[in-house]
Amino acid sequence: MGKLWGKSLALPKVFLDLGVMSFTTEQVQAMQVIENTVFRQILRTSCVTPNAVLRGEVGSSRMENRMVESRFLFVKSIWEGNNEMVKEVLRKVKENTGNSWNKKKNEYMGK
């Protein structure tokens, strides 16, 4: 029950707006450590169990991968949406090369 609740209810709500926010590499790593600790507690495993095994058992991907995916899905949903004002805001954000959100997006794209 705990694993099901965490995977199907809690995590989607926590990561709903992940594409909007910018995190440093250190923050992402810290969140990954916390997530691994939570998985260990849910599964009641020892500290020597590899993290990949934990993620596989729960069906979760790495935090960094989810960040990249959510950022691209966020941009895609704006471009495919009907709200022209939000599209214009995204255009202006893309033009502003100095903001952290745009820098991280370009880093993910390999630019």
C-alpha angles and dihedrals in degrees: 000000000000094000092047093049093048095047101041103032115017104040098048090053093048094049097039095107099029092121092061098054129070122220131185120239089253092054092050091050091049091051090049090054091050091048092050089051091051091049090051090052094046093048094037093228131152125260091253094065108112116251092233089059090052093050091046093051093049094038096239132139128218116288092240092053091052090050092054093045094047092048092054093043089051092053091044092052091052094049092047093045129092099235105108093183092059090046089054091051090052091050090053092047090051091051092051102079093182101068121099095232092057093044091053092047091052090047090054090049092050095243 
